[in-house]
Amino acid sequence: MDDRDTATYRDYKRKGLAATCGYGSSPALLVVDFINGFTDPSTPLGGDFSAEIGAARELLSAFRAAGLPVVFTTIAYRLPERDGGMWIRKVPALEILRKGTRMVEVDERLRPRRGEYVVEKRFASAFFKTDLEDYLAARGVDTVIMVGCTTSGCVRASAIDSISCGFHTVVVADATGDRAEGPHRANLFDIEAKYGDVVALREATDYLATVTAGGLASRARDDFHRWWNQPAAGA
């Protein structure tokens, strides 16, 4: 984000906004809605997110190498008008996101691996009416590092709910995109001011390297597998 050297940002800082929450010791990667319905420019909802996906792939590889939790989200409707409620009325283009179609599949450039959780949601936030908060908490996660699209929609909504749930919330600017530059930049500014830390890809990968070097990754990984291998309640 390159809006920190502005009079508005300096005024925000002077008034007590845009502080830094920083990182915890047990991160998870949240890949928000990099699904074909959004990443295929030919669709009504789509845009060209090639550069952002390239950055997300680099961070995803680092998380996988460290054995840390990775979560993807998708939006999927069986009956869009029923399942999506007023959001479908507001954004009728969401009707293309139907269960069982290519539109709701994670982009093949970021294809989830076995054991990587895919959250199926019906609304903007990855946390709203899903089990994501419980999933992360059960695995000892204290830091959510976020990439995906769109910055003004599901990324912003997920960042707000992430910090509301008490997680260190980090949005990687160059791995996050929108259909237009204006909404992208404006919403990164707002997230940085109120809902999370907006960082460059290199800062995120450097942080992950410190987690790995400090042995924190192995402890987080052990915690993750301990919880992952527990039988489901009532099983």
Secondary structure as the mmCIF struct_conf table of DSSP 4:
data_model
#
loop_
_struct_conf.conf_type_id
_struct_conf.id
_struct_conf.beg_label_comp_id
_struct_conf.beg_label_asym_id
_struct_conf.beg_label_seq_id
_struct_conf.end_label_comp_id
_struct_conf.end_label_asym_id
_struct_conf.end_label_seq_id
BEND BEND1 ARG A 4 THR A 6
HELX_RH_AL_P HELX_RH_AL_P1 ALA A 7 LYS A 15
TURN_TY1_P TURN_TY1_P1 GLY A 16 GLY A 16
BEND BEND2 ALA A 18 ALA A 18
BEND BEND3 SER A 25 SER A 26
STRN STRN1 PRO A 27 VAL A 32
STRN STRN2 ILE A 35 ILE A 35
HELX_RH_AL_P HELX_RH_AL_P2 ASN A 36 THR A 39
TURN_TY1_P TURN_TY1_P2 PRO A 41 SER A 42
BEND BEND4 THR A 43 THR A 43
TURN_TY1_P TURN_TY1_P3 PRO A 44 LEU A 45
HELX_RH_AL_P HELX_RH_AL_P3 SER A 50 ALA A 66
TURN_TY1_P TURN_TY1_P4 GLY A 67 GLY A 67
STRN STRN3 VAL A 70 ILE A 75
STRN STRN4 TYR A 77 TYR A 77
BEND BEND5 ARG A 78 LEU A 79
HELX_RH_AL_P HELX_RH_AL_P4 PRO A 80 LYS A 90
HELX_RH_3T_P HELX_RH_3T_P1 PRO A 92 ILE A 96
STRN STRN5 ARG A 98 ARG A 98
TURN_TY1_P TURN_TY1_P5 LYS A 99 GLY A 100
BEND BEND6 THR A 101 THR A 101
HELX_RH_3T_P HELX_RH_3T_P2 ARG A 102 VAL A 104
BEND BEND7 GLU A 105 GLU A 105
STRN STRN6 VAL A 106 VAL A 106
HELX_LH_PP_P HELX_LH_PP_P1 ASP A 107 ASP A 107
HELX_RH_3T_P HELX_RH_3T_P3 GLU A 108 LEU A 110
HELX_LH_PP_P HELX_LH_PP_P2 ARG A 111 ARG A 113
TURN_TY1_P TURN_TY1_P6 ARG A 114 GLY A 115
STRN STRN7 TYR A 117 LYS A 121
BEND BEND8 ARG A 122 ALA A 124
BEND BEND9 ALA A 126 PHE A 127
TURN_TY1_P TURN_TY1_P7 PHE A 128 LYS A 129
BEND BEND10 THR A 130 ASP A 131
HELX_RH_AL_P HELX_RH_AL_P5 LEU A 132 ALA A 138
TURN_TY1_P TURN_TY1_P8 ARG A 139 GLY A 140
STRN STRN8 THR A 143 CYS A 149
HELX_RH_PI_P HELX_RH_PI_P1 THR A 151 VAL A 155
HELX_RH_AL_P HELX_RH_AL_P6 ARG A 156 SER A 164
TURN_TY1_P TURN_TY1_P9 CYS A 165 GLY A 166
STRN STRN9 HIS A 168 GLY A 177
BEND BEND11 ARG A 179 ALA A 180
HELX_RH_AL_P HELX_RH_AL_P7 GLU A 181 ASP A 190
HELX_RH_PI_P HELX_RH_PI_P2 ILE A 191 TYR A 195
STRN STRN10 ASP A 197 VAL A 199
HELX_RH_AL_P HELX_RH_AL_P8 LEU A 201 ALA A 213
TURN_TY1_P TURN_TY1_P10 GLY A 214 GLY A 215
HELX_RH_AL_P HELX_RH_AL_P9 LEU A 216 TRP A 228
TURN_TY1_P TURN_TY1_P11 ASN A 229 ASN A 229
BEND BEND12 GLN A 230 GLN A 230
HELX_LH_PP_P HELX_LH_PP_P3 PRO A 231 ALA A 232
TURN_TY1_P TURN_TY1_P12 ALA A 233 GLY A 234
#
